[in-house]
Structure formats: structure tokens, C-alpha cells
Amino acid sequence: MVWLASRIIRNRRLVLVLSAVVFAVCAAIGGNITKQLNNGGFNDPGAPSAEAREILEQRFGTGSPNLVLLVTGKDGTVDDPGVAASGTALTERLAAMDHIEGAASYWSLGKVPPFRSDDQRSALVFARVTGTEDEVHQLVSTLMTDLSQGDEHTSVQVTGQAPVERQASDTIEQDLLRAESIAIPLTLILLVLVFGSIVSGLLPIAMGAVTVVGTFAALRVLLLFTHVSVFSINLTTALGLGLAIDYSLFVISRYREEVAKGRVGNDALTRTMQTAGRTILFSGFTVAVSLAALLVFPQFFLRSFAYAGIVVVGIALLSTAVLLPAMISALGPKLEKGRILKRKAATSTGGFWHRLAVIVMRRPIPIATVVVLFLLILGSPFLHLVLGQPDHRVLPPSLSTRAAIDEIRDQEK
């Protein structure tokens, strides 16, 4: 770390320029990553159920329906002539569409009671949207718009596995944007308070941006060789920002301690990377190895978390070990510019954490027992965990596909 830090400090301008260029390239490559990532990936491709599904599709041209329409009569029951004519026409229109197979309904099957609600005001239409999971994901957006129009006799609600997955993906993207618009300003305020100055508080945000954008670019490259789930975005943003802040806090706090001890600028920074640098390397290695365990699963949904996690840790380590020292060296005394809080420099012989460590070491067994019991209590809900695949319950009740399924279930009672 001393060797690396000394060369980074000596060539800090070159490091900063190259980092800016790499950041711009990564932003161009990974800027539209959410539209490129894959959907699905929850099933084991080697499972008997997957093999059976493949046989049904290849040999018999059939499979489980993934599109369901809930048709409700505006005035009267589903057996009234106007409602029946609308339902039949909808079934025929659906069957004539490209990439649609196995379209059937209450009316086309001879008015079978299981496809009709108990109050006789609603009936079901089933179909299967064909193609890969990503092709279905793209097609279903248009289908939801076209099929939910209804007419003078009926109203139509679109649901099923494919529409649910589409709305789940769209909701994730919107929620991430909303969460980031709230979390980043709040995080910045907290960082300024924790680090004590505006400039030092901005550095972790910069490291987080570099980590997240770099990971997006890496995932885009990975898509050329394998499937990567859209849900990996969640891990990338959360873990990338968290690690960047965590590691930046290690480095900046340690740097201030060295300066407080009387070390001068770059000498303090070199000593910082010798100590805090080893800490973040060990931490990152531990996190990466833990996430690598997900590579053993056959579902690419789970493996995608390993891909994103390992990459985001690697880039967080690289940015903190290379870019951050270069920025601190270039800033010099300006690191404390915009100071809003005056703090005493932390030392190895005082401070809250030092006192806490001393207390813990004096009574290790009782304190460890209390902590373990507390963790067990926190983990007790896991005993009642019921695992399952994502379905309509991952969506808020206000969304149309969730509301339609809830209505179908209510009418079955």
C-alpha cells in the first residue's frame, strides 16, 4: 500500500484525468443498463419442471398461460348477449395476435362455470405470450395497453404472470429513482455533518458515483456473455454507495488522525493508506467472497447478485485505493474547506469508540452473551420464513395487475 500510495501521489494529476475519462466511458456504456438487463431467471433450468415445460413448448406447442384478462360486464351478467359478444370478440382478437397461443375464454369453451365469477358479472380469458422472457417482457407492455380498453358492454383488466413481472420491473425502476432522489440529498447532508466539511462530505458521494457507474458498465459487458437479472441494480446502488461511504470514512478519518499527530500532507496520506488501506482491502475481500457463494446456484437471478456484488466491491476498492488518495493529495488543505463543525481530532487514546472498546475488553463474555442473544432475537422471524417465487404479492395493491388478481381471488371465496 505504501508503494501504491507513493506513486498515486506522485502522479495524482494523471490519475485524476484518467479517472475522469474512464468515468465518462463507463457512463456511456452503462447509462441505459436498466433497459438491457434480463427479466425472470427464477427457475432452475435443469429442474424436471423446466424440462417438462420445454417439452410442452417444443413438441406440443403449448404451455401454461401467462396472460389473464378479467372481463366484467358493465350492465348485466357475462351471459347477456352484449357482454357475451364482446367477450367472444376479445378472445378472437387475442388469438389472432402475433406471439399469442392458446387463447381461450369462458365463452369460447362453452361457458364453463370455473371461468365465471360467483356473481356472474365477470369471466376470464387466458392466453400464452410466446418467446423468451425478455421478448415476453417487451411484448406485454403493448398488450396491456391494447387489451385493457374494453367497450360499451365490458371493462377489461389485464393480469397474469407476464404483466405482473412487467409491472414489477417498471416499479423497481421508478422506486430506485425515487429512493435515490431522496437518499442522496439526505446522505449528503449526513456526510457533511459526519465529516465536518462540505468538501470532505462530497468525496464519499463521488466515490459512490464512480463505483455505481463503473459497475453498470461492467454489468453491460457481462450481458455479452451471460444473463444478468434486472434486480442486480438494487444491489449495485445500495452496496456501491454504502461501501464507498464506509471506505471513504476509513481513509479520511485516518488521514485526519495522521495530520493531527504532526505528519505533513503526503506523508500523512501514505501512512493512512498503509493502515486504513489494508483495512478496506480485507473488508472488501470478505464481502466479495461472501457474495461469491451465490455463484453455485443455477438460477441466474441469484447468480446476478454475485456478479454485481463482486464487481461493485472491486470497483469500490479500486476507487478508494487509487482515486480517493489522488483527490485528497490534490486538495491538500482544501479538504477542510467549507467546514461547518469544529471537532477535536480523534486519537488512539480517547474518544467514544476508544472508551467503548475498553469497556468491552474488560467484560468480554457478558457483553458477547448479551449481543448474541440480541442478534438471535432479531433473527427469530427467520424461523417462520416461507420461501417462494415472486408473484403478484410483490406489487402494491394499487397497481392494476395486483388489483385484478385480488379481485379474482375475492370472487372465488
C-alpha positions as CSV (number, residue, x, y, z in Angstrom):
1,M,0.0,0.0,0.0
2,V,2.9,2.4,0.7
3,W,4.3,1.7,-2.8
4,L,0.9,2.3,-4.4
5,A,0.2,5.4,-2.4
6,S,3.5,7.0,-3.2
7,R,3.1,6.5,-6.9
8,I,-0.5,7.8,-6.9
9,I,0.6,10.9,-5.0
10,R,3.4,11.5,-7.4
11,N,1.1,11.1,-10.5
12,R,-2.1,12.4,-9.0
13,R,-2.9,14.7,-11.9
14,L,-2.6,11.8,-14.4
15,V,-4.7,9.6,-12.1
16,L,-7.4,12.2,-11.9
17,V,-7.5,12.8,-15.7
18,L,-7.6,9.0,-16.5
19,S,-10.3,8.5,-13.8
20,A,-12.4,11.2,-15.4
21,V,-12.0,9.6,-18.9
22,V,-12.9,6.2,-17.6
23,F,-15.9,7.5,-15.7
24,A,-17.2,9.2,-18.9
25,V,-16.7,5.9,-20.9
26,C,-18.4,3.8,-18.2
27,A,-21.3,6.3,-18.1
28,A,-21.7,6.0,-21.9
29,I,-21.6,2.1,-21.7
30,G,-23.8,1.6,-18.7
31,G,-26.1,4.6,-18.8
32,N,-29.1,2.7,-20.2
33,I,-28.4,-0.5,-18.3
34,T,-31.9,-0.9,-16.9
35,K,-33.3,-1.4,-20.4
36,Q,-30.7,-4.1,-21.2
37,L,-30.8,-6.4,-18.2
38,N,-32.7,-9.6,-18.3
39,N,-36.0,-10.5,-16.6
40,G,-37.0,-13.7,-14.9
41,G,-34.3,-16.2,-14.1
42,F,-36.1,-17.5,-11.0
43,N,-36.3,-21.2,-12.2
44,D,-33.6,-23.8,-12.3
45,P,-33.1,-24.6,-16.0
46,G,-32.1,-28.2,-15.0
47,A,-35.2,-28.9,-12.9
48,P,-37.7,-31.5,-14.0
49,S,-40.4,-28.9,-14.2
50,A,-38.3,-26.8,-16.6
51,E,-37.6,-29.8,-18.7
52,A,-41.3,-30.7,-18.8
53,R,-42.1,-27.1,-19.8
54,E,-39.6,-27.2,-22.6
55,I,-41.1,-30.5,-23.9
56,L,-44.6,-29.0,-23.9
57,E,-43.4,-26.0,-25.9
58,Q,-41.3,-27.9,-28.4
59,R,-43.3,-31.0,-29.0
60,F,-46.9,-29.8,-28.4
61,G,-46.7,-26.1,-28.9
62,T,-48.4,-25.3,-25.6
63,G,-47.6,-24.4,-22.0
64,S,-49.0,-22.6,-19.0
65,P,-50.9,-19.3,-19.8
66,N,-49.1,-16.2,-18.7
67,L,-51.7,-13.7,-19.7
68,V,-55.1,-13.4,-18.0
69,L,-57.9,-11.0,-18.8
70,L,-60.7,-10.3,-16.3
71,V,-63.7,-9.2,-18.3
72,T,-66.5,-7.6,-16.3
73,G,-70.0,-6.6,-17.7
74,K,-70.9,-3.0,-17.2
75,D,-74.6,-3.8,-17.2
76,G,-75.7,-7.4,-16.6
77,T,-74.1,-10.8,-16.4
78,V,-71.4,-12.4,-18.6
79,D,-74.2,-14.4,-20.3
80,D,-76.1,-11.3,-21.5
81,P,-75.9,-11.1,-25.4
82,G,-73.9,-7.8,-25.5
83,V,-71.3,-8.9,-22.9
84,A,-71.0,-12.4,-24.4
85,A,-70.4,-10.9,-27.9
86,S,-67.8,-8.6,-26.5
87,G,-66.1,-11.4,-24.7
88,T,-66.1,-13.6,-27.7
89,A,-64.7,-10.9,-30.0
90,L,-62.0,-10.1,-27.4
91,T,-61.0,-13.8,-27.4
92,E,-60.8,-13.9,-31.2
93,R,-58.9,-10.7,-31.4
94,L,-56.4,-12.0,-28.8
95,A,-56.0,-15.3,-30.7
96,A,-55.2,-13.5,-33.9
97,M,-52.3,-11.5,-32.4
98,D,-48.7,-12.4,-33.1
99,H,-46.8,-14.3,-30.4
100,I,-50.1,-15.4,-28.8
101,E,-51.0,-19.1,-28.4
102,G,-53.7,-21.0,-26.7
103,A,-56.2,-18.1,-26.3
104,A,-59.4,-19.4,-24.6
105,S,-62.2,-17.9,-22.5
106,Y,-65.4,-18.6,-20.7
107,W,-67.3,-18.0,-23.9
108,S,-65.0,-19.9,-26.3
109,L,-65.0,-23.0,-24.1
110,G,-68.8,-23.3,-23.9
111,K,-69.4,-21.1,-20.8
112,V,-67.7,-23.3,-18.3
113,P,-68.6,-22.3,-14.7
114,P,-65.0,-22.3,-13.3
115,F,-64.1,-19.4,-15.6
116,R,-67.0,-17.3,-14.3
117,S,-67.3,-15.4,-11.0
118,D,-69.9,-16.3,-8.4
119,D,-71.9,-13.2,-9.1
120,Q,-71.8,-13.9,-12.8
121,R,-70.6,-10.4,-13.6
122,S,-67.0,-11.3,-14.6
123,A,-65.3,-14.0,-16.6
124,L,-61.8,-14.9,-17.6
125,V,-59.8,-15.0,-20.8
126,F,-56.5,-17.0,-20.9
127,A,-53.6,-16.9,-23.3
128,R,-49.9,-17.6,-23.6
129,V,-47.4,-14.9,-24.8
130,T,-44.6,-16.8,-26.5
131,G,-40.9,-16.0,-26.7
132,T,-38.0,-15.7,-24.4
133,E,-38.5,-14.0,-21.0
134,D,-37.1,-10.8,-22.4
135,E,-39.3,-10.9,-25.5
136,V,-42.4,-11.5,-23.5
137,H,-41.4,-8.6,-21.2
138,Q,-41.3,-6.3,-24.2
139,L,-44.4,-7.6,-25.8
140,V,-46.6,-7.5,-22.8
141,S,-46.4,-3.7,-22.4
142,T,-48.1,-3.2,-25.7
143,L,-50.6,-5.9,-25.0
144,M,-51.6,-4.4,-21.6
145,T,-52.4,-1.1,-23.4
146,D,-54.3,-2.7,-26.3
147,L,-56.3,-5.2,-24.3
148,S,-57.4,-3.0,-21.4
149,Q,-59.6,-0.7,-23.4
150,G,-62.9,-2.5,-23.1
151,D,-66.0,-1.3,-24.9
152,E,-69.6,-0.2,-24.2
153,H,-70.5,-3.6,-22.7
154,T,-67.4,-4.6,-20.8
155,S,-64.4,-3.4,-18.9
156,V,-61.1,-5.4,-19.1
157,Q,-58.3,-5.8,-16.5
158,V,-55.0,-7.3,-17.7
159,T,-53.0,-9.6,-15.3
160,G,-51.1,-12.9,-15.2
161,Q,-47.5,-13.8,-14.8
162,A,-46.2,-11.8,-17.7
163,P,-48.0,-8.5,-16.9
164,V,-47.1,-8.9,-13.2
165,E,-43.4,-9.3,-14.0
166,R,-43.6,-6.3,-16.3
167,Q,-45.1,-4.0,-13.7
168,A,-42.7,-5.3,-11.1
169,S,-39.8,-4.3,-13.3
170,D,-41.2,-0.9,-14.0
171,T,-42.0,-0.4,-10.3
172,I,-38.4,-1.3,-9.3
173,E,-37.0,1.3,-11.8
174,Q,-39.4,4.0,-10.6
175,D,-38.8,3.2,-6.9
176,L,-35.0,3.3,-7.4
177,L,-35.2,6.7,-9.0
178,R,-37.5,7.9,-6.2
179,A,-35.3,6.4,-3.5
180,E,-32.1,7.9,-5.0
181,S,-33.7,11.3,-5.2
182,I,-34.5,11.1,-1.5
183,A,-31.5,9.2,-0.2
184,I,-28.7,11.0,-2.0
185,P,-29.5,14.6,-0.7
186,L,-30.1,13.2,2.8
187,T,-26.9,11.2,2.7
188,L,-25.0,14.3,1.5
189,I,-26.3,16.2,4.5
190,L,-25.4,13.5,6.9
191,L,-21.9,13.1,5.3
192,V,-21.2,16.8,5.7
193,L,-22.2,16.6,9.4
194,V,-20.2,13.4,9.9
195,F,-17.1,14.6,8.0
196,G,-17.4,18.2,9.3
197,S,-16.9,20.0,6.0
198,I,-18.6,20.3,2.6
199,V,-15.6,19.2,0.5
200,S,-14.8,16.1,2.6
201,G,-18.5,15.2,2.7
202,L,-18.6,15.3,-1.1
203,L,-15.8,12.9,-1.6
204,P,-17.7,9.7,-0.5
205,I,-20.6,10.7,-2.9
206,A,-18.0,11.0,-5.7
207,M,-16.6,7.6,-4.8
208,G,-20.2,6.2,-4.7
209,A,-20.9,7.6,-8.2
210,V,-17.7,6.2,-9.6
211,T,-18.5,2.8,-8.1
212,V,-22.1,2.6,-9.2
213,V,-21.4,3.8,-12.8
214,G,-18.4,1.6,-13.1
215,T,-20.5,-1.4,-12.0
216,F,-23.2,-0.6,-14.5
217,A,-20.6,-0.6,-17.3
218,A,-19.2,-3.9,-16.1
219,L,-22.7,-5.5,-16.0
220,R,-23.3,-4.2,-19.5
221,V,-20.2,-6.1,-20.7
222,L,-21.2,-9.2,-18.7
223,L,-24.5,-9.2,-20.7
224,L,-22.5,-10.1,-23.8
225,F,-21.6,-13.5,-22.2
226,T,-24.4,-14.4,-19.8
227,H,-27.8,-13.4,-18.4
228,V,-27.9,-10.7,-15.7
229,S,-31.1,-10.0,-13.8
230,V,-32.6,-6.6,-13.6
231,F,-32.8,-7.0,-9.8
232,S,-29.0,-6.7,-9.7
233,I,-29.5,-2.9,-10.0
234,N,-30.9,-2.8,-6.4
235,L,-27.7,-4.4,-5.0
236,T,-25.4,-2.2,-7.1
237,T,-26.8,1.1,-6.0
238,A,-27.2,0.2,-2.3
239,L,-24.0,-1.7,-1.8
240,G,-22.0,0.6,-4.1
241,L,-23.0,3.8,-2.2
242,G,-22.7,2.0,1.2
243,L,-19.2,0.7,0.6
244,A,-17.9,4.0,-0.9
245,I,-19.1,5.9,2.1
246,D,-17.7,3.3,4.5
247,Y,-14.3,3.1,2.9
248,S,-14.0,6.8,2.4
249,L,-14.8,7.3,6.1
250,F,-11.9,5.0,7.0
251,V,-9.4,6.8,4.8
252,I,-10.4,10.4,5.6
253,S,-10.7,9.8,9.3
254,R,-7.4,8.1,9.4
255,Y,-5.8,10.8,7.3
256,R,-7.0,13.5,9.8
257,E,-5.6,11.5,12.7
258,E,-2.2,11.4,11.0
259,V,-2.3,15.1,10.3
260,A,-3.3,15.8,13.9
261,K,-0.2,13.8,15.0
262,G,2.0,16.2,13.1
263,R,2.6,14.4,9.8
264,V,2.7,16.6,6.8
265,G,0.3,16.2,3.8
266,N,1.5,13.4,1.6
267,D,3.4,11.7,4.4
268,A,0.2,11.5,6.3
269,L,-1.6,10.2,3.3
270,T,1.0,7.5,2.7
271,R,0.7,6.4,6.3
272,T,-3.1,6.5,6.0
273,M,-3.1,4.1,3.1
274,Q,-0.6,1.8,4.8
275,T,-3.1,1.3,7.7
276,A,-6.6,2.1,6.5
277,G,-5.8,0.7,3.1
278,R,-5.2,-2.7,4.5
279,T,-8.5,-2.5,6.4
280,I,-10.6,-1.7,3.4
281,L,-8.8,-4.4,1.3
282,F,-9.6,-7.1,3.9
283,S,-13.2,-5.8,4.3
284,G,-13.7,-5.8,0.5
285,F,-12.3,-9.3,0.1
286,T,-14.6,-10.6,2.9
287,V,-17.7,-9.1,1.3
288,A,-16.7,-10.4,-2.2
289,V,-16.1,-13.9,-1.0
290,S,-19.4,-14.0,0.8
291,L,-21.3,-12.9,-2.3
292,A,-19.4,-15.3,-4.5
293,A,-21.3,-18.1,-2.7
294,L,-24.3,-17.2,-4.8
295,L,-22.4,-18.4,-7.9
296,V,-23.2,-22.0,-7.0
297,F,-27.0,-21.5,-7.7
298,P,-28.2,-22.4,-11.2
299,Q,-30.8,-19.6,-11.3
300,F,-29.3,-16.5,-13.0
301,F,-31.5,-14.4,-10.8
302,L,-29.3,-15.4,-7.8
303,R,-26.0,-15.5,-9.7
304,S,-26.6,-11.9,-10.9
305,F,-26.3,-10.8,-7.3
306,A,-22.9,-12.4,-7.1
307,Y,-21.8,-10.8,-10.4
308,A,-23.0,-7.3,-9.3
309,G,-21.7,-7.8,-5.7
310,I,-18.2,-8.9,-6.7
311,V,-17.8,-6.2,-9.3
312,V,-19.1,-3.4,-7.1
313,V,-16.8,-4.4,-4.3
314,G,-13.8,-4.5,-6.7
315,I,-14.6,-1.0,-8.1
316,A,-15.2,0.4,-4.6
317,L,-11.8,-0.9,-3.5
318,L,-10.1,0.4,-6.6
319,S,-11.7,3.9,-6.4
320,T,-10.9,4.2,-2.7
321,A,-7.4,2.9,-3.0
322,V,-6.5,4.9,-6.2
323,L,-8.8,7.8,-6.9
324,L,-9.5,8.9,-3.3
325,P,-5.8,9.3,-2.4
326,A,-5.2,11.3,-5.6
327,M,-8.1,13.6,-4.8
328,I,-7.0,14.1,-1.2
329,S,-3.5,14.8,-2.3
330,A,-4.7,17.3,-4.9
331,L,-7.0,19.0,-2.5
332,G,-4.4,19.2,0.4
333,P,-5.6,21.8,3.0
334,K,-8.7,22.4,0.8
335,L,-10.1,19.1,2.1
336,E,-11.4,21.1,5.1
337,K,-12.9,23.8,3.1
338,G,-16.5,24.6,3.9
339,R,-16.1,23.4,7.5
340,I,-19.3,23.7,9.5
341,L,-18.3,21.8,12.5
342,K,-15.2,22.1,14.6
343,R,-14.2,18.7,16.0
344,K,-11.3,17.5,18.1
345,A,-9.1,15.2,16.2
346,A,-9.7,11.6,17.2
347,T,-6.7,9.9,18.7
348,S,-5.8,6.4,19.8
349,T,-6.1,7.3,23.5
350,G,-9.5,8.9,23.7
351,G,-12.9,9.3,22.2
352,F,-16.2,7.5,22.4
353,W,-15.2,4.4,20.4
354,H,-11.9,4.0,22.4
355,R,-13.9,4.1,25.7
356,L,-16.4,1.6,24.3
357,A,-13.6,-0.7,23.2
358,V,-12.0,-0.6,26.7
359,I,-15.4,-1.4,28.4
360,V,-16.0,-4.3,26.0
361,M,-12.5,-5.8,26.6
362,R,-12.9,-5.6,30.4
363,R,-16.1,-7.7,30.3
364,P,-16.0,-9.7,27.0
365,I,-18.1,-12.7,28.0
366,P,-21.1,-10.9,29.5
367,I,-21.2,-8.3,26.7
368,A,-20.8,-11.0,24.0
369,T,-23.6,-13.0,25.5
370,V,-26.0,-10.1,25.5
371,V,-25.1,-9.2,21.9
372,V,-25.6,-12.8,20.7
373,L,-28.9,-13.0,22.5
374,F,-30.0,-9.7,20.9
375,L,-29.0,-10.9,17.4
376,L,-30.9,-14.2,17.9
377,I,-34.0,-12.2,18.9
378,L,-33.6,-10.1,15.7
379,G,-33.2,-13.2,13.6
380,S,-36.1,-15.2,15.2
381,P,-38.6,-14.3,12.4
382,F,-36.4,-16.4,10.1
383,L,-37.8,-19.5,11.8
384,H,-41.2,-18.7,10.2
385,L,-39.8,-17.9,6.8
386,V,-41.7,-19.3,3.8
387,L,-39.8,-19.2,0.6
388,G,-41.4,-18.9,-2.8
389,Q,-41.2,-17.3,-6.2
390,P,-42.1,-13.7,-6.8
391,D,-45.7,-13.2,-7.7
392,H,-48.4,-10.5,-7.6
393,R,-47.8,-10.0,-3.9
394,V,-44.5,-8.2,-4.5
395,L,-46.6,-5.4,-6.0
396,P,-48.5,-2.7,-4.1
397,P,-52.3,-3.3,-4.1
398,S,-52.9,-0.1,-6.1
399,L,-51.3,-1.5,-9.3
400,S,-53.7,-2.8,-11.9
401,T,-52.3,-6.4,-12.2
402,R,-52.3,-6.9,-8.4
403,A,-55.8,-5.4,-8.1
404,A,-57.1,-7.7,-10.8
405,I,-55.7,-10.9,-9.2
406,D,-57.0,-9.7,-5.8
407,E,-60.4,-9.3,-7.4
408,I,-60.3,-12.8,-9.0
409,R,-59.4,-14.3,-5.6
410,D,-62.1,-12.4,-3.8
411,Q,-64.7,-13.7,-6.3
412,E,-63.6,-17.3,-5.7
413,K,-64.4,-17.1,-2.0
